[in-house]
Amino acid sequence: MDHDLLEEVLSCPTLPSLPAVALEVIELTRDVNVEMDKLAATIQNDQGLSAKVLKTVNSSYYGLRKKCGTIKQAIVVLGLSTVKSLTLGFSLVSSIDLKDKQGFDHNEYWRRGLFTGVASRSIAKVGCPDYQDEAFLGGLLQDVGMVALFETLGDRYVRILEQTGGDHRKLAGFELAEFELQHTDIGAMMATRWKLPEELIQPVKYHERPSAGPSGDMGLLVKAVGLGNIVADALTSDDSQAIMRRYYKRAKEWFNFTDEQADTIFKEVTSGTKEMAKLFDVDPGVLPDTDQLVKDARDQAMRLAIESPSASSGSDGLDDLILDSPKFDQDTGLLNNIAFEAVLNRSFDQAVATNDPLTLVRVSFERETSETPRRPLEQRKLVSGATAMLRKHFGDSGGFIARLDTESFAALVPSSSRVVVTRTAESFRTEFEQACSDWQISGRTSVGIAYYDHTTSGVYQRVEQLNAAAARAMKASAQSGGNCIKVFTPKKAA
């Protein structure tokens, strides 16, 4: 992590700050025995805020039979948690105003936040009912770190947003490569400085990697926001069906939801977002037809089951080992050695069963002289740069990427020929070599490749043999002076 840049971001004078009434509400509600009259009076001191809260609790979104005329009555009917969350939500939206700043889509930012918040609340309503309001606010607040990075870095951050092509799922990787920071961590630090409760800090920190978060009830809250995040992705992506498959998988894994329960929650999101968008003064844009998305997802699942009965236990099973796995490298977010070994074992078994190709790429970075350790900043640039470029070159081809140790990485690419993977590896090596030159990082990049296909199926009987072959090829690259690729081609079995 770049601590100098971190301090620059957190000390930026234009960062949003919570209004006084929100800070007072936070302080008051730390006491579980807070007097309702005192809390109601505090909120009502801000007439505009009070009016928004009452308008919201009386909306069809909450479905009250009898309307509330005062904040105190709203607290009695809906509970302290709901009123507190709405107060903080409206305060946050009013304090984060980037409408007139070029390069940051203010409305799209809040649109995504509302999709996630509404979905998270619906998920929590079934999966962790005590945290419905925290789930809504956690979803609304999840990307606040983006605001801090934009305010501090301006055009530098705009370029990162442009590189994602509008795909939010790629953002953290680009941030890490360019700045050695991620908006998730920045957002959690901001929430901590605002003295928000842990029920809001944790979803902000872990919403993109929920299984790496806390356990217990707090973990369920984080997963509710994480699943809400997947819903937002499905509603804003051009390739919604792949994300829908992930949604059903995580709904089952994290909350044991049936497909019918998952369908009901998904269908509620657009109507809830439409209602809340009016109250938060956000343009919801053209809302997707969730009924049609659910129907398409079911139809596609049926086609896959008919056309390829093993599909659901194949690549999707591998996704189970990867998406939101707790077995991540802490610095890069890539798979760690243990998780990668599990993926490699399962991929090899699948390749043997289906006779599909499987290519393993091993990468290491050698110093010019082993006696001279790398400087910390040099090490961070090397690791974050390698992470981003490996994702860039191998991620789109369905590759699984891991950090095996300090300066050793791997990429496993199923269902692609070794020729294609070798070309991809050469593109990565060339770009990374140029980047190291620009960064004035000395050393050599050694790349070794081993492959399983119809020509080697009689040679590699065990996954350990494939792994050893890739390691031998990488070693041969290093012995040749590095900055080259060696492909291990075994002799055919007799």
C-alpha positions in Angstrom: 0.0 0.0 0.0 1.3 3.5 -0.9 1.1 5.1 2.5 2.1 8.6 1.2 -0.8 8.5 -1.3 -3.1 7.1 1.3 -2.4 10.1 3.6 -2.8 12.5 0.7 -6.3 11.0 -0.1 -7.5 11.0 3.5 -6.3 14.6 4.1 -7.8 16.0 1.0 -9.7 19.2 2.0 -12.5 18.6 -0.5 -13.5 15.2 0.8 -17.2 15.0 1.8 -18.0 15.3 5.5 -21.2 14.4 7.3 -23.5 17.2 8.3 -23.7 18.0 12.0 -27.1 16.4 12.5 -25.8 13.1 11.1 -22.8 13.2 13.4 -25.1 13.9 16.3 -27.4 11.0 15.4 -24.4 8.6 15.2 -23.3 9.8 18.7 -26.8 9.5 20.2 -27.5 6.0 18.8 -24.3 4.6 20.3 -26.4 4.4 23.4 -29.0 1.6 23.1 -31.1 3.4 25.7 -31.2 6.7 23.8 -34.2 8.8 24.6 -36.5 8.8 21.5 -37.6 12.4 22.2 -34.0 13.6 22.1 -33.2 11.7 18.9 -36.4 12.9 17.2 -35.7 16.5 18.2 -32.2 16.3 16.8 -33.4 15.1 13.4 -36.3 17.6 13.3 -33.8 20.4 13.8 -33.0 19.9 10.1 -36.4 20.5 8.6 -35.4 19.4 5.1 -33.9 16.2 6.4 -36.9 15.5 8.6 -39.3 15.9 5.7 -37.3 13.5 3.6 -37.2 10.9 6.3 -41.0 11.1 6.9 -41.8 11.1 3.2 -39.7 7.9 2.8 -41.2 6.0 5.7 -44.6 6.8 4.4 -43.8 5.7 0.9 -45.1 2.5 -0.6 -41.6 1.0 -0.2 -42.2 0.5 3.5 -45.9 -0.3 3.1 -47.2 1.1 6.4 -51.0 0.9 7.0 -51.1 4.1 8.9 -48.9 7.1 8.0 -46.4 8.5 10.5 -46.8 12.3 11.2 -43.7 12.8 13.3 -40.1 11.4 13.5 -40.8 10.1 17.0 -43.8 8.1 15.6 -41.6 6.8 12.8 -39.1 5.6 15.3 -41.8 3.8 17.3 -43.4 2.2 14.2 -40.3 1.3 12.1 -37.6 1.2 14.8 -34.5 3.2 15.6 -32.4 1.4 13.0 -34.6 2.4 10.1 -34.8 6.1 11.0 -31.1 6.2 11.7 -30.2 4.6 8.4 -32.4 6.9 6.5 -31.0 10.0 8.3 -27.5 8.9 7.4 -28.4 7.9 3.9 -29.9 11.3 3.0 -27.0 13.1 4.8 -24.5 11.2 2.7 -26.3 11.8 -0.6 -26.5 15.6 0.2 -22.8 15.7 1.2 -21.5 13.9 -1.9 -22.4 16.2 -4.7 -20.3 15.8 -7.9 -22.9 16.8 -10.4 -20.9 19.6 -12.0 -17.5 17.8 -12.0 -16.3 16.4 -15.3 -15.2 12.8 -15.5 -17.3 11.4 -12.7 -20.8 10.2 -13.4 -22.6 11.5 -10.3 -26.0 10.0 -11.2 -24.6 6.6 -12.3 -22.7 6.4 -9.0 -25.8 6.8 -6.9 -27.9 4.7 -9.3 -25.6 1.8 -8.7 -25.6 2.5 -5.0 -29.4 2.4 -4.9 -29.5 -0.9 -6.9 -27.2 -2.4 -4.4 -28.8 -0.9 -1.4 -32.4 -2.0 -2.3 -31.2 -5.5 -3.3 -29.1 -5.8 -0.1 -32.1 -4.9 2.1 -34.3 -7.4 0.3 -31.7 -10.1 0.8 -31.2 -9.2 4.4 -34.9 -9.3 5.0 -34.8 -13.0 4.4 -31.2 -13.9 5.2 -30.4 -11.7 8.2 -33.5 -9.8 9.3 -31.9 -7.8 12.1 -29.7 -6.0 9.6 -32.1 -4.9 6.9 -31.4 -1.2 7.3 -27.7 -1.6 7.7 -27.7 -3.6 4.5 -29.5 -0.8 2.6 -27.1 1.9 3.9 -24.0 -0.4 3.4 -25.0 -0.8 -0.2 -25.7 2.9 -0.7 -22.3 3.7 0.9 -20.2 0.9 -0.6 -18.2 2.9 -3.2 -17.6 6.1 -1.2 -13.9 5.5 -1.6 -14.3 6.2 -5.3 -15.4 9.7 -4.4 -12.3 10.2 -2.3 -9.9 9.0 -5.0 -11.6 11.2 -7.6 -11.5 14.3 -5.4 -7.8 13.8 -4.6 -6.5 12.5 -8.0 -8.8 14.1 -10.5 -7.9 13.2 -14.1 -5.6 10.4 -13.0 -8.6 8.7 -11.5 -10.8 9.5 -14.4 -8.3 7.6 -16.7 -8.7 4.6 -14.4 -12.5 4.7 -14.7 -12.2 5.0 -18.5 -9.9 1.9 -18.6 -12.6 -0.2 -17.0 -14.9 0.4 -19.9 -17.8 0.9 -17.5 -17.2 -2.6 -15.9 -17.2 -1.9 -12.2 -15.8 -5.4 -11.5 -12.5 -4.4 -13.1 -12.0 -1.2 -11.0 -10.2 -2.5 -8.0 -7.6 -4.3 -10.1 -6.8 -1.1 -12.1 -6.7 1.0 -8.9 -4.3 -1.4 -7.2 -2.0 -1.5 -10.2 -1.9 2.3 -10.7 -2.1 3.6 -7.1 -1.4 0.6 -4.8 -4.7 1.5 -3.2 -8.3 0.3 -3.6 -11.5 2.3 -3.2 -12.8 -0.4 -0.8 -10.1 0.2 1.7 -10.3 4.0 1.3 -14.0 3.9 1.9 -13.7 1.9 5.0 -11.1 4.3 6.4 -13.5 7.2 5.6 -16.3 5.5 7.3 -14.1 4.9 10.4 -13.2 8.6 10.5 -16.8 9.5 10.3 -17.3 7.2 13.4 -19.8 5.1 11.6 -20.6 1.8 13.3 -18.9 -1.5 12.4 -22.1 -2.6 10.7 -21.4 0.0 8.0 -17.6 -0.1 7.9 -17.4 -3.8 7.3 -19.7 -4.0 4.2 -17.8 -1.0 2.7 -14.5 -2.8 3.2 -15.5 -6.3 2.0 -18.4 -5.8 -0.4 -16.4 -7.1 -3.3 -14.9 -10.0 -1.5 -17.5 -10.9 1.1 -16.0 -14.3 2.1 -12.8 -12.6 3.2 -14.8 -10.6 5.7 -15.9 -11.3 9.3 -17.8 -14.3 10.4 -21.1 -14.6 12.3 -23.9 -12.2 11.9 -21.6 -9.4 10.7 -20.5 -11.8 8.0 -24.1 -12.4 6.9 -24.5 -8.6 6.6 -21.4 -8.3 4.5 -22.6 -11.1 2.3 -26.0 -9.5 1.9 -24.3 -6.4 0.5 -21.9 -8.5 -1.5 -24.9 -10.3 -3.1 -26.6 -7.0 -3.6 -23.5 -5.9 -5.5 -23.9 -8.9 -7.8 -27.5 -7.9 -8.5 -26.3 -4.4 -9.3 -23.8 -5.9 -11.7 -26.5 -8.0 -13.4 -28.7 -4.9 -13.8 -26.0 -2.7 -15.3 -24.0 -5.2 -17.4 -24.3 -6.1 -21.1 -23.5 -9.7 -20.2 -26.1 -10.1 -17.5 -26.6 -13.9 -17.8 -23.1 -14.8 -16.7 -23.6 -12.6 -13.6 -27.0 -14.1 -13.0 -25.4 -17.5 -12.8 -23.1 -16.2 -10.1 -26.0 -14.6 -8.3 -27.9 -17.9 -8.0 -24.8 -19.7 -6.9 -23.9 -17.2 -4.2 -27.6 -16.9 -3.0 -27.5 -20.7 -2.5 -24.1 -20.8 -0.9 -24.3 -17.9 1.4 -28.0 -17.9 2.4 -29.3 -21.3 1.2 -31.9 -19.5 -0.9 -33.9 -21.6 -3.3 -33.9 -20.4 -6.9 -37.5 -19.3 -6.3 -36.5 -17.1 -3.3 -33.6 -15.7 -5.4 -36.0 -14.9 -8.2 -38.4 -13.1 -5.9 -35.7 -10.9 -4.4 -34.2 -10.1 -7.8 -37.6 -9.0 -9.2 -38.2 -6.7 -6.3 -35.1 -4.6 -7.0 -36.3 -2.5 -9.9 -39.6 -1.5 -8.3 -37.8 -0.7 -5.0 -35.1 1.3 -6.8 -37.7 3.3 -8.8 -39.4 4.3 -5.6 -36.2 5.1 -3.7 -34.7 7.0 -6.6 -37.6 9.6 -6.4 -36.9 10.1 -2.7 -33.1 10.4 -3.1 -33.4 12.6 -6.2 -31.6 10.2 -8.5 -32.5 9.4 -12.1 -32.9 5.6 -12.2 -32.7 5.7 -16.0 -34.2 2.8 -18.0 -34.8 0.1 -15.5 -34.1 -3.5 -16.8 -37.0 -6.0 -17.1 -36.1 -8.3 -14.2 -38.9 -10.7 -15.1 -37.2 -11.2 -18.5 -33.7 -11.5 -17.0 -34.9 -14.2 -14.7 -36.7 -16.0 -17.5 -33.5 -15.8 -19.7 -31.4 -17.1 -16.9 -33.7 -20.1 -16.3 -33.8 -20.8 -20.1 -30.1 -20.7 -20.4 -29.6 -22.9 -17.4 -31.9 -25.5 -18.9 -30.1 -25.4 -22.3 -26.8 -25.9 -20.6 -28.1 -28.8 -18.7 -29.4 -30.4 -21.9 -26.5 -29.7 -24.1 -23.7 -30.3 -21.5 -24.8 -32.2 -18.4 -21.4 -31.8 -16.9 -21.3 -28.0 -17.4 -22.7 -27.2 -14.0 -20.1 -29.4 -12.2 -17.3 -28.2 -14.5 -16.3 -24.6 -14.9 -19.0 -23.4 -12.5 -17.5 -25.7 -9.9 -14.2 -24.0 -10.4 -15.8 -20.7 -9.9 -16.9 -21.9 -6.5 -13.2 -22.1 -5.5 -12.4 -18.7 -6.8 -15.2 -16.1 -6.6 -15.2 -14.5 -3.2 -12.9 -17.3 -1.8 -11.3 -16.5 1.5 -8.1 -18.0 0.1 -6.8 -14.8 -1.4 -3.4 -13.3 -1.3 -3.9 -10.2 1.0 -1.8 -7.8 -1.0 -3.1 -8.5 -4.5 -6.5 -10.1 -4.2 -5.3 -13.0 -6.4 -5.6 -16.6 -5.4 -3.0 -17.8 -2.9 -0.9 -20.9 -3.3 -3.4 -23.1 -1.4 -6.4 -22.1 -3.4 -4.6 -22.3 -6.7 -3.5 -25.8 -5.9 -7.1 -26.8 -5.4 -8.1 -25.1 -8.7 -5.2 -26.8 -10.5 -6.2 -30.2 -9.2 -9.8 -29.8 -10.2 -9.0 -28.3 -13.6 -6.7 -31.2 -14.4 -9.3 -33.8 -13.4 -11.8 -32.0 -15.6 -9.4 -31.8 -18.5 -8.7 -35.5 -18.3 -12.4 -36.3 -18.1 -13.4 -34.1 -21.1 -10.2 -34.3 -23.1 -10.1 -30.5 -23.2 -6.8 -28.5 -23.3 -5.3 -27.0 -20.2 -2.3 -24.7 -20.1 -0.3 -23.7 -17.0 1.9 -20.6 -17.1 4.5 -20.0 -14.3 6.1 -16.5 -13.9 8.9 -15.4 -11.7 10.9 -12.2 -11.3 14.6 -12.5 -10.8 16.8 -9.7 -9.4 20.0 -8.8 -11.2 22.0 -9.8 -8.1 20.5 -11.9 -5.4 22.5 -10.1 -2.8 20.7 -6.8 -3.3 17.1 -6.8 -1.9 14.4 -4.8 -3.6 13.4 -1.5 -2.1 9.9 -1.5 -0.6 8.4 0.9 -3.2 10.1 -1.1 -6.1 8.6 -4.3 -4.7 5.1 -2.8 -4.4 5.3 -1.5 -8.0 6.4 -4.9 -9.3 3.7 -6.9 -7.5 0.8 -4.5 -8.2 2.0 -4.1 -11.9 2.3 -7.9 -12.4 -1.2 -8.4 -10.8 -2.9 -5.9 -13.1 -1.2 -7.1 -16.3 -1.8 -10.8 -15.6 -5.4 -9.9 -15.1 -5.5 -7.9 -18.2 -3.9 -10.6 -20.4 -5.3 -13.8 -18.9 -8.5 -12.7 -17.1 -10.6 -12.2 -20.3 -9.6 -15.7 -21.6 -11.0 -17.3 -18.4 -7.7 -17.8 -16.8 -7.3 -18.4 -13.0 -4.4 -16.2 -11.6 -2.5 -16.7 -8.4 0.4 -15.3 -6.5 2.4 -18.3 -5.3 5.0 -16.5 -3.3 6.7 -13.1 -3.0 7.8 -12.8 -6.7 6.2 -15.9 -8.3 2.8 -16.0 -10.1 0.8 -18.4 -12.1 -2.0 -18.5 -14.6 -4.1 -21.5 -15.5 -6.0 -21.3 -18.7 -8.6 -24.0 -19.6 -10.1 -24.7 -23.0 -7.5 -22.7 -25.0 -4.8 -24.1 -27.2 -1.2 -23.8 -26.0 -0.4 -21.6 -29.1 -3.0 -19.0 -28.0 -1.9 -19.1 -24.4 1.8 -18.8 -25.4 1.0 -15.7 -27.5 -0.9 -14.2 -24.6 2.0 -14.9 -22.3 4.4 -13.2 -24.7 2.1 -10.1 -24.8 2.2 -10.0 -21.0 6.0 -10.5 -20.9 6.7 -7.8 -23.4 4.4 -5.2 -21.8 5.6 -6.0 -18.3 9.3 -5.8 -19.4 8.6 -2.3 -20.8 6.7 -1.3 -17.7 9.7 -2.4 -15.5 12.0 -0.3 -17.7 9.7 2.7 -17.2 9.6 2.2 -13.5 13.4 1.7 -13.4 13.0 -1.8 -11.8 15.9 -4.0 -12.6 15.6 -7.7 -13.1 14.4 -10.4 -15.5 11.0 -12.0 -16.1 11.1 -15.8 -16.5 8.1 -17.5 -18.0 7.5 -21.3 -18.3 4.6 -23.0 -19.9 3.3 -26.6 -19.8 0.2 -27.9 -21.5 -2.2 -30.8 -21.4 -4.0 -31.7 -24.6 -4.5 -34.7 -26.9 -0.7 -34.8 -27.7 0.3 -35.0 -24.0 -2.5 -36.9 -22.4 -0.5 -40.1 -22.4 2.5 -38.3 -20.7 0.8 -36.4 -17.8 -0.9 -39.0 -15.7 -1.0 -36.7 -12.6 -1.4 -33.0 -12.0 2.0 -32.9 -10.2 3.7 -33.8 -13.5 2.1 -30.9 -15.3 3.0 -28.5 -12.5 6.6 -29.8 -12.4 6.9 -29.4 -16.2 5.9 -25.7 -16.0 8.4 -25.2 -13.1 11.1 -26.8 -15.2 10.3 -24.5 -18.2 10.4 -21.4 -16.0 13.7 -22.5 -14.6 15.0 -23.0 -18.2 13.9 -19.5 -19.0 15.8 -18.1 -16.0 18.9 -20.1 -16.9 18.7 -18.6 -20.5 19.0 -15.1 -19.0 15.3 -14.4 -18.5 13.0 -12.1 -20.4 11.9 -15.1 -22.5 9.4 -17.9 -22.6 10.2 -21.6 -22.5 7.5 -24.1 -23.4 8.0 -27.6 -22.0 7.3 -30.2 -24.7 7.5 -33.7 -23.3 8.5 -36.8 -25.2 5.5 -38.8 -26.2 4.9 -41.9 -24.0 6.0 -45.1 -25.6 
